[in-house]
Amino acid sequence: MNNVKHFDVIKSPVITEKATLGSEHNQVTFKVAIDATKPEIKAAVEALFEVKVTKVNTLRQEGKIKRFRGVKGKRAEYKKAMVTLAEGNSIDVTTGV
């Protein structure tokens, strides 16, 4: 894959309390493209951040139905990837790529 495709696979890091607890276990959480596969995600993280990935876990988050001022709407669906890094590797998600 070329570098442009890697940026299309990984959309943004997830910065939540639960995602930051994963950093204790060498895990980083990203929002990824809905059609991205585990091998594509692994290749993109290794190429963009120059780290060694040992495992990738994914889940699809369905959009919730919400109301805003009485009008029904639906949040967008997205896919999350929890990437486990090899020992000695780390990613600082607060800095840019």
Sequence and secondary structure as in RCSB ss.txt:
>XXXX:A:sequence
MNNVKHFDVIKSPVITEKATLGSEHNQVTFKVAIDATKPEIKAAVEALFEVKVTKVNTLRQEGKIKRFRGVKGKR
AEYKKAMVTLAEGNSIDVTTGV
>XXXX:A:secstr
  HHHHHHHEEEE  SHHHHHGGGGTEEEEEE TT  HHHHHHHHHHHH   EEEEEEEEE   EEEETTEEEE 
  EEEEEEEE TT    TTS  
